[in-house]
């Protein structure tokens, strides 16, 4: 067989097997099929889940070799213009009504109790300064807070007891929860607005003290160097004195 004849034969073989293992479109096509199937599986899991799912939990159910991140990113893009969006909050994935359509559902939820200014200020301090004690919250606010303020925040599930400060009286430290991130649509606590964003929103009038800064928030589950773990008994009862409610807290 001449070299020319051999080339013709190989050409015929190539036409018979256009999707050979050594090249062609078989592998890309198969990869696309696996990705599409992974997207369908992830979609089903998320719709059926009663709570947000972690990426690693989703990946356990996907076809071998398919990245959960790739499947979720493609699925997120496909839902971007729909009435329901795929979002990542608190490091987990969930479907949520599109932000611009949330008003449609507001009327069916009943009237929600308005949180007091004291509770909102306390929540903001905990979010930015955690782990933080009650005394530290009062020092930042400049006024005493009632026990009811912290009770309200604990009942919402947005705030949790973290540990105890290694200080006289061993006061309880507070931090935010995953439910806090979910409710406010934050992927991570670091997505809280910084100083420039707060200025842009008109929350500061520009007359700030020299050196004023917004702390970098962190909700790391690990206790800090000056925290001890909560005791098994009596952990839910702060051992700090309970002052009478201040004027700022009377609207709760």
C-alpha positions as CSV (number, residue, x, y, z in Angstrom):
1,X,0.0,0.0,0.0
2,X,1.4,3.4,-1.0
3,X,1.5,6.4,1.3
4,X,-1.3,8.0,-0.6
5,X,-3.5,4.9,-0.3
6,X,-2.8,4.7,3.4
7,X,-3.9,8.3,3.7
8,X,-7.1,7.6,1.9
9,X,-7.8,4.6,4.2
10,X,-7.2,6.7,7.3
11,X,-9.5,9.4,5.9
12,X,-12.3,6.9,5.5
13,X,-11.7,5.6,9.0
14,X,-11.9,9.1,10.4
15,X,-15.2,9.7,8.6
16,X,-16.6,6.5,10.1
17,X,-15.5,7.5,13.6
18,X,-15.9,11.3,13.8
19,X,-16.1,11.2,17.6
20,X,-13.2,9.0,18.4
21,X,-11.6,9.0,21.9
22,X,-8.5,10.7,20.5
23,X,-10.3,13.9,19.4
24,X,-13.4,15.1,17.7
25,X,-16.5,16.2,19.6
26,X,-17.4,13.1,21.7
27,X,-15.7,14.3,24.9
28,X,-17.1,17.9,24.8
29,X,-20.5,16.6,23.9
30,X,-20.5,14.1,26.8
31,X,-19.2,16.8,29.2
32,X,-22.1,19.1,28.1
33,X,-24.6,16.3,28.7
34,X,-23.1,15.7,32.2
35,X,-23.3,19.4,33.0
36,X,-26.9,19.6,31.8
37,X,-27.8,16.6,33.9
38,X,-25.9,18.0,36.9
39,X,-27.9,21.3,36.6
40,X,-31.2,19.3,36.5
41,X,-30.2,17.4,39.6
42,X,-29.0,20.5,41.5
43,X,-32.3,22.3,40.5
44,X,-34.4,19.4,41.9
45,X,-32.4,19.2,45.1
46,X,-32.7,22.9,45.7
47,X,-36.4,23.0,45.0
48,X,-37.1,20.1,47.4
49,X,-34.8,21.3,50.2
50,X,-36.4,22.9,53.2
51,X,-33.4,25.0,53.8
52,X,-30.3,26.3,51.8
53,X,-27.9,23.7,50.7
54,X,-24.1,23.7,50.9
55,X,-22.1,23.3,47.7
56,X,-20.4,20.2,49.0
57,X,-23.7,18.5,49.8
58,X,-25.0,19.1,46.3
59,X,-21.8,17.8,44.7
60,X,-22.3,14.5,46.4
61,X,-25.4,13.8,44.3
62,X,-24.0,15.0,41.0
63,X,-22.4,12.8,38.2
64,X,-18.8,12.0,39.0
65,X,-16.4,14.5,37.6
66,X,-18.9,17.4,37.4
67,X,-18.1,20.4,39.6
68,X,-21.0,21.6,41.7
69,X,-19.7,25.2,41.3
70,X,-19.9,25.0,37.5
71,X,-23.4,23.5,37.6
72,X,-24.6,26.1,40.1
73,X,-23.0,29.0,38.2
74,X,-24.7,27.9,35.0
75,X,-28.0,27.3,36.8
76,X,-27.7,30.7,38.4
77,X,-27.2,32.4,35.0
78,X,-30.2,30.5,33.6
79,X,-32.5,31.9,36.4
80,X,-31.1,35.4,36.4
81,X,-34.0,36.9,34.4
82,X,-36.8,34.9,35.9
83,X,-39.2,35.5,38.7
84,X,-37.2,33.2,40.9
85,X,-33.4,33.6,41.2
86,X,-30.8,31.2,42.4
87,X,-28.7,32.9,45.1
88,X,-25.8,32.1,47.4
89,X,-26.3,33.3,50.9
90,X,-24.4,32.4,54.0
91,X,-22.2,30.2,51.9
92,X,-25.2,28.1,50.8
93,X,-27.5,28.0,47.8
94,X,-31.2,28.6,47.6
95,X,-34.0,29.8,45.3
96,X,-35.5,33.2,46.2
97,X,-38.1,35.5,44.7
98,X,-36.5,38.1,42.4
99,X,-35.8,41.2,44.3
100,X,-37.9,43.4,42.1
101,X,-40.9,41.2,42.5
102,X,-40.8,40.8,46.3
103,X,-43.5,43.4,46.7
104,X,-46.0,41.0,45.1
105,X,-45.7,38.7,48.0
106,X,-45.6,41.2,50.8
107,X,-49.4,41.6,51.1
108,X,-49.9,37.9,51.8
109,X,-47.6,37.6,54.7
110,X,-49.6,39.7,57.1
111,X,-48.4,42.8,59.0
112,X,-44.9,42.2,60.4
113,X,-44.0,43.7,63.7
114,X,-41.8,46.7,63.3
115,X,-38.5,46.3,65.0
116,X,-37.6,49.1,67.4
117,X,-34.8,51.5,66.7
118,X,-32.9,50.2,69.7
119,X,-33.1,46.6,68.3
120,X,-31.9,47.7,64.9
121,X,-29.0,49.7,66.3
122,X,-28.1,46.7,68.6
123,X,-28.3,44.3,65.6
124,X,-26.0,46.6,63.5
125,X,-23.4,46.8,66.4
126,X,-23.4,43.0,66.8
127,X,-23.0,42.4,63.1
128,X,-20.1,44.8,62.7
129,X,-18.3,44.3,66.1
130,X,-18.9,40.6,66.9
131,X,-18.0,39.0,69.1
132,X,-19.4,41.7,71.4
133,X,-20.7,41.8,74.9
134,X,-23.8,43.7,76.2
135,X,-21.6,46.2,78.0
136,X,-19.6,46.9,74.8
137,X,-22.9,47.4,72.9
138,X,-24.0,49.9,75.4
139,X,-20.6,51.7,75.3
140,X,-20.9,52.0,71.5
141,X,-24.6,53.1,71.6
142,X,-24.0,55.5,74.5
143,X,-27.2,54.3,76.3
144,X,-28.2,51.3,78.3
145,X,-30.2,48.6,76.5
146,X,-33.0,46.5,78.1
147,X,-32.8,42.8,78.3
148,X,-35.9,42.7,76.0
149,X,-33.9,44.1,73.1
150,X,-31.5,41.2,73.1
151,X,-34.3,38.8,73.7
152,X,-36.1,40.0,70.5
153,X,-33.0,39.6,68.4
154,X,-32.4,36.1,69.8
155,X,-36.0,35.2,69.1
156,X,-35.6,36.2,65.4
157,X,-32.8,33.8,65.0
158,X,-30.5,36.5,63.7
159,X,-28.3,36.7,66.8
160,X,-26.8,33.9,68.9
161,X,-24.8,33.5,72.1
162,X,-21.2,32.8,71.1
163,X,-19.2,32.4,74.3
164,X,-18.0,34.3,77.4
165,X,-15.4,37.0,77.4
166,X,-12.3,36.3,79.5
167,X,-13.0,39.3,81.7
168,X,-14.3,40.0,85.2
169,X,-17.9,38.6,85.3
170,X,-17.2,36.6,82.2
171,X,-20.0,38.4,80.2
172,X,-21.6,36.6,77.3
173,X,-20.5,37.5,73.8
174,X,-23.0,37.8,70.9
175,X,-22.7,37.2,67.2
176,X,-24.9,36.8,64.1
177,X,-26.3,33.6,62.5
178,X,-26.7,32.1,59.1
179,X,-30.4,33.2,59.3
180,X,-29.2,36.8,59.5
181,X,-27.3,36.4,56.2
182,X,-30.3,34.6,54.6
183,X,-32.8,37.2,55.7
184,X,-30.7,40.2,54.5
185,X,-29.5,38.4,51.3
186,X,-25.8,38.4,52.2
187,X,-23.5,35.7,50.8
188,X,-21.0,36.4,53.6
189,X,-20.9,38.8,56.6
190,X,-18.1,40.7,54.7
191,X,-20.8,41.8,52.2
192,X,-22.1,44.3,54.8
193,X,-21.7,47.8,53.5
194,X,-18.5,49.7,54.3
195,X,-18.0,53.3,55.2
196,X,-18.1,54.6,51.6
197,X,-21.3,52.7,50.8
198,X,-23.0,54.0,54.0
199,X,-22.0,57.5,53.0
200,X,-23.4,57.0,49.5
201,X,-26.6,55.8,51.0
202,X,-26.9,59.1,53.0
203,X,-26.5,57.5,56.4
204,X,-23.6,59.8,57.3
205,X,-23.6,63.5,56.7
206,X,-19.9,63.7,56.2
207,X,-19.1,65.4,59.5
208,X,-17.3,62.4,61.0
209,X,-14.5,62.4,63.6
210,X,-11.0,62.2,62.3
211,X,-9.9,58.6,62.0
212,X,-13.5,57.3,62.1
213,X,-13.7,53.8,60.5
214,X,-16.2,50.9,60.1
215,X,-14.7,47.7,61.5
216,X,-14.3,44.7,59.1
217,X,-17.0,42.3,60.3
218,X,-16.3,38.6,60.9
219,X,-18.6,35.8,62.0
220,X,-16.1,33.1,62.3
221,X,-17.5,30.2,64.4
222,X,-14.2,29.7,66.1
223,X,-13.9,31.5,69.5
224,X,-11.5,34.4,69.6
225,X,-8.5,34.4,71.8
226,X,-10.4,36.3,74.6
227,X,-13.5,34.0,74.5
228,X,-14.3,30.9,76.5
229,X,-17.0,28.4,75.4
230,X,-20.5,28.6,77.0
231,X,-21.1,26.3,79.9
232,X,-23.7,23.5,79.4
233,X,-25.9,24.8,82.2
234,X,-27.2,28.3,82.5
235,X,-25.5,29.4,79.3
236,X,-28.6,31.2,78.0
237,X,-28.8,33.5,81.0
238,X,-26.4,36.4,80.8
239,X,-24.7,37.0,84.1
240,X,-24.5,40.8,83.6
241,X,-26.7,43.1,85.6
242,X,-30.1,44.0,84.0
243,X,-30.7,47.7,84.1
244,X,-34.1,49.2,83.6
245,X,-35.1,49.9,80.1
246,X,-33.8,53.2,78.7
247,X,-35.9,55.7,76.8
248,X,-34.5,54.4,73.5
249,X,-35.8,50.9,74.3
250,X,-39.4,51.8,75.4
251,X,-40.7,51.5,71.8
252,X,-40.2,47.8,71.6
